[in-house]
Amino acid sequence: MKQKNRIEMFKSIGEWTFAAALFLFWPVHAQTRGASDTLPGPATLQNCVRYALSHQPSVEKSLMDEEIAERTIKAKLSDWFPQLNFNYSIEHFPKVPTSVGVAGGLTEIANGLPYVSVGQLSLSQTIFNRDVLLASSSAGDVRRRAAEQTIGDKIEVTADVSKAFYSVLVTQEEIQLLDEDIVRLERSLKDAYDQYKGGVADKTDYKRATILLNNANAEKKQAEEFLKARYAFLKEQMGYPSNAELKLAYNSGQMEREALLDTTQTVHYENRIEYESLQTQKRLQADNLDYYEWSFLPSVSLFGGYDYNYYSSAYSQLYKTNYPSSFVGLQLSFPIFEGGKRYQEIKQAQLELDRFDYDFIALKNSVNTEYMNALANYKSDLNNYHVLKENLELAKDVYETIQLQYKAGTKTYLEVISAETDLRAAQVNHTNALYQLLSSKLDVQKALGTLQYQ
């Protein structure tokens, strides 16, 4: 009985220990896992880009491609190591081969026994082979090419996330402006209604104010729906969970300062990842040319083996006695004539290498055109932003003046409506101009190869 109670006691202690461990460690694990799926801090542009670089599927695939390239390199280089193999066979000859002799008459001599088994342990070592030599000489550039693809994807993700971020901000700013406009229209409606009740104006003024207010509320509803769609697009570009909350944090004044760019910069082609990638491809093609030139050299390898030979007239006695043998050797393979194939392959590889010179020329022309277009758009957007900023200040002043004049009875309500419409248009245009300027700056930075992606 005591032993049974003791067993039950230990069992209970074990269950409580397991439950305590589960209680202590499981929430931490769950919390850590959940935290990795959301932003660790405020949803600033930098944090959104940083999150995208570690969660966006295109970047994740590029990183996997780097790993695949590394595994491929190691698989190719493994041919430099000694190759050890074991082969085993067992044979039964229902009719043993015979040979016929004529010395002293026609005689038949059996060659071998009915049961034969051979096990061979072989070892080979490559001394020179152009395939493994190519893998060794090009390994660094293969890794570099995979890494450059990842960098290119990160640059694209950075630009796409930034533009999607700005798109959300534009819509948020439009909603905020509409809220301010609605407040003004509600106040204007009250003033128009009061003047109508006081006999100063007819009912058309406050009805017009009602129409404007209804239109503003409808525009706000439309903008709120657009905001949901643009948030969804931003989450897609970030690789962010679609059902997780995301609230952007930004400073309009800081973003306005960040929109400025030095327009006197010149293009340095070597800063573009496409230029670096083209250089890497050219080096790989040069390795490919060497590979075909090495086809005139022999392949050399060492080999050796140890054979386990078993012979018997009865299957039950097959593995009773071993008749071993061993061998070592040097193999040299030297192609003498292949119909001119090697010569043509070398010429083809040389032409493909020379063709890269034109690829560099085409890339420089393309980059220069891209930069000039991006710079022209940026300068145009910068001028447009300054003009619209001035228009906004003027529209505010005009609206406030006419509003006071309307209350004093010197201006009609139609003029108030016109001033209100101009003010709202100026506000929206100013906001759109700022974020268009920021997007144009991204295009210039991409063209210059200076866009930061980390």
N, C-alpha and C positions, 0 to 999 in steps of 0.2 A: 504493500500500500504506500509506504514511504517513497519507494522507488517510482511508483506511478505518479505521485504528487510532485516529485522532483522533476520528472519528465515534463509534466504539464506546466510547471513553473518556468522551466527553460524555454518551452515552446511559446509561452505567453511573452516572456522577455524578448525572444527573437522577433515575434510579430510586432511588438511595440517599437523595437529598434528599427525594423524595416519601415514602419509607418513614420517614425520620426525623421529618418533619413529622407524618405520621399517628400515629407512636408518641408524639410529644410532646403533640399536641393532642386526639387522640381519647379517651384516658382521662379527661382533664379534663372534656371535654364529657359523657362518659358518667356520670362521677361527679356532675357538677352536676345532670344530668337526674334521676338516681336520688335525689339528696338532696332534691329538691323534692317527692318523693312520700312522704317520711317526715318524722317530727317532727325538728326540728333539735336539740332538747334533751330533757330528761326529760319523760315524759308526765304532767305536772301538769294540773290542771283548766284553768288559764289557757292553757297551751300547746295542749291539746286543743281548746279553744274557738277560739283564734287560728287553729289549723290548719283547723278546720271553716269559719271565715268566709272562707277563701280557696280551699276545695276542695269544699264542699258544693254539689251540683248546683242546689239551689233558690236559693242565693245567686248562683251563677254565672249562672243564668238571669235573675235580677233585674238583674244587672249588664249582661247582654246586652240586656235590655229598656230599660235606660237608654240604651244605645248606639243601639238602634232608635228610641227617642223623639228622640234628638239628630239622627239622620239624617232622620227625618220632619219635624222642625222646619226643618232646612236645605233640604229639598226644597220645603216650603211657602214659605219666605222667598225662594227663588230666583226666584219670580214677580215680585219687586220689580226684578230686574235686566233690562236690555234683552234682548228675545227676537229672535234673528236666525235667519232661515229661508231656505232656498233650494229652489225648486220648479222642476222641469224637465219639459217635455212635448214630444212630437213626434207629429204627426198627418199622415195621408195621406188625401186626399179623391179617391177614384176618380172621383167626379162632383162637380165644384166647384159650390157653391151659386150660384144665379143670381137676379137680380131682373128684374122685367118693368117696362118703361116704355111709356107711351102717347104721349109727345110725338113728333109726326111719324110716327106709326105704331107698331105693336107691336114693341118691341125687347127683346132679352134681353141682359143685361149680367152677366158673370161676377164674382162677389164673392170675390176671393182667388185663391190659387194652389193647385195640388194638394198641395204639401208645405209644412207649417208647423211651426216649432219655436220654443218660447218658454222662456226661462229667467228666473226672477224671484227677485231677492234682496230680501227684505223685512225690515224692522226695526220693532219695536213697543216702546213703553215705557209701563208702567202708571203713571198719575198717582194715581188713586184707584180702589180696588176693595175691597169689603168682605171678600172671602176672604183677600186678602193682609194686610189690616189686622188681621183676627182672628188670623192666624198670628203677626203681629208682637207684638200686645198680649198674647197668651196663651202665648208661648214660655217665659217664665220659670216659669209655673205648671205647664206640661206637664213641664218638666225636674224641677221640685220634686216633682211627683206620682210620677214614676218613681223618684226618689231615696228618697222616703218608703216606697215599696213595698219597696225594698231594705233600708231600715232595719227595717221590720216583719219581713221574712224573717230578718234577722240576729238580732233579738230572739228569734224563735221557735227558731232554730237554737241560740242560746246556752242557752236553757232546756232544749231537748231533749237537747243534748249533756251538759249538767250533770246532768240526771236520769239519763241513761244511764250517766254516769260514777259517780254514787252507787250505781246498781244493781249495777255491777261490784264496787264496794267492799264493798257489803253481802255479796255472795256470797264475796268473798275473805276477809272477816272471819269469815263462817260457817265456811269451810274451816279457817281458823286456829284458831277455837274448837274445832272438831271434832278437830283435831290435838292440842290441849291435853287435850281430853276423852278421847281415845284413850290418851294417856299416863297419865292418871289411872286409866282403866279397866284398863289393862294392869297397873299397880301394884296396883290393887284386886284384880284377878284373882289375882295372885301371892300377895297376903296371904290371900285366901280359900282358895286351894289349900294354902298352908302351914298354915293353921289346920285344914283338913280332914285333911291328913297328920298333923298333931299331935294329932288327936282332939278338938280344941276345938269344931269345927263340923262339920255334916254336909255331904254333897256338893252339896246344893241351893244353897249360897251361891256356890261357884265356878262352878256351872252358870248361875246367874243372872248372874254377872259375865261369863261367856262370851257369853250372849245379848245383854247390853248392849253388849259390845265389838263383836260382829258387827253389831248395829244401827248403831252409830256408824260403822263402816267402810262400811256400805251407804249411810248418809246422806252420808258424805264423797264417795263415788263419784258419787252423784246431784248433789251440789253442784258437783263438778268438771265434770260435763257441762253443768249450768246455766251455769257460768262461761263455757264456750266460746260458748254461745248469746248470752250477754249481752255478751261481747266483740264478737261479730259484729254485734250491734245497735248498739253504740257506734261501731264502725267505719263502719257504714252512716250513722249520724247525722253523723259527721265527714267523710264522703267519703274515708275512709282505705282504702288497698288491702287487700282481704280476705286476701291471702296474706302481708302484711307483719306483722312482729312488733310487738306493742304491749304494753308493761308499764307499768302506772300507778304514778306516784310521788305519795305523799300523806303528810301529817302529821296523825295523828288528833287530837292536841292542838290544832293550829292550826285544823282543821276544826271542832272543838268550839267554839272561840272564835268562829269565823266564823258559827256557826249563830245567834248572838244578834242580835236586831233590835229597834230602837226601835218599840214598839207604840203610841206616842202620835202618830205622824205622821198627817197628814190628806191627803186626796186632792186633788191639783192636776190638774184635767183637762187643762190645757194641756201637761202633761208626757207625756201619752199620745200615741203616734204616730198613733193612730186619730183623735184630736182634730185634730192638725195636718193629717192627710190630708183630713178633712172640711172644714176651712177652705179648703184648696187647691181641693177640688172645688166649693165654693161660689163661689170667685173665678172658676173656669172657667165656671161657670154664669152668673155676672154678665157675663162676656165674651160668652157665647152670646146673652144678652139684648141686649147692645149690637149684636151681629151682625145680629139681626133688625130692630132699630131703624134700622140703617144701610141697610136695604133701601129706604127712602124717598129715599135719596140717589142721584144718578146715578153711573155708572161712567165714568171719563174715562181716555183713553189717547191717546198720540201714535202715529202710524204713518207709514211711508214705504217706498218700494221703488224698485228699478231693474230694468227689464225688458230682456232681450235677445231681440229678435224677428227671426226668420229666415223668409223666404218664397222659394220657388223653384218653377219649373215642372218642374225635374229634380232628382232626389234627390242626384245627384253635385254639384250646385251649391248645395245648401241652405245651407251654412254659409259661403258665399263673402261675403255682404254682411249686415251687421247693421243693423237699424232700431231703435235703442234708444229707450226712453221712461222717464220717472221721475215719481214723484209723492210728495207729503207731505200729511198731513192730521191732523185732530183728530177723534176719535170720542167722542161722548157718548151713553150709553145710559140712558134715563130711563123706567122703567116707570110708566105712568100709572094703570092700573086692572087689578087681578088678581082681582077677585071677592071682595075682603076677606081674601085669603089672608095677606097680610103682617100685618094687624091680629090675626088669630087666632094666628099664630105668635108674635107679641110677647106676647100674653096667656098663651099656653101656657108660654113661657120664663119669664115673671114668676111664674107659679104654681109652676113647678119650682124657681125660686130661693127662693120663700117656704117651700117644703116643707122646705128644709134646716134651718129653725128647729126643726122637730119632730125632725129627725134628731139635732140637738145635744141636745135634751132626752132623747131615747131613749138616746143614748150616755152622757150623764151618769148616768142612772138605771142603765144596765147596768154602768158602771164602778164606781159606788158599791156595787151589789150584789156585783160580783166582788170588790171590796176587802173588804167586810164578811165574805164567805164565806172568803176567803183568810186574813184576820186571825183569824177564829174558829178555823179549822183550825190556824193557827200557834200560837195561845195554847193550844189543846187539846194539840197535839203537844209544846209546850214543857213544860207541866205533866206530861204523860205521861213525857217524857224524865227530868225530875227525880225522879219517883216510881220509875221503873225503875232509875235510877242508884242510888238508895238501896236498892232491892230487891237489886241486884247485890251491894252491899257486905254486906248482911245474909245473902244466900245463900252468899257465900264464907265468912263467919264460921261459919254453921251447918254447912256441909260440913266445914270443918277441925275443928270441935269434935266432930262425930259420928264423923268418921274416927278421931280419937284415942281416943274412947270405945269404938269398935268394936275397935280394937287392944287396948284394955285389958280387953275382954270385957264391958263394961257396956251395949253397944248391939248390936242385931241387925243382920245384913247387910241386911235389908229396909229399915231406917232409913237405912243408907248409900246404898242405891239411890235412895230417895226424895230424900235430900239432893243426890245427884249429879244427878238429874233436875231438881230445882228450880234448881240452879246453872247447868246448861246452858241451861235455859229463860230464866233471868234474863240470861245473857250474850247470847243471841240477841235477846231482846226489847230489851235496852239498845242493841245495835248497830242493830237496825232502827229504833228510836226516834230515834237520832241522825240517820240518813240520811233518815228521814221528815221530821224537823224541818228539815233542809237543803232538802229539796224544797218544803216549805211556805213557807220563806223566799223561794224563787224565785217562787212564786205571788204572794206579797205584793209583792215588788219589781216584778213584771210589772204588777200592778194599780195600783201607785203610779206606774209609768212611770219607775222609777229603775234598772232592770236594765241593767248595763253590758254592752255587746256588743262592745267593742273592747279 
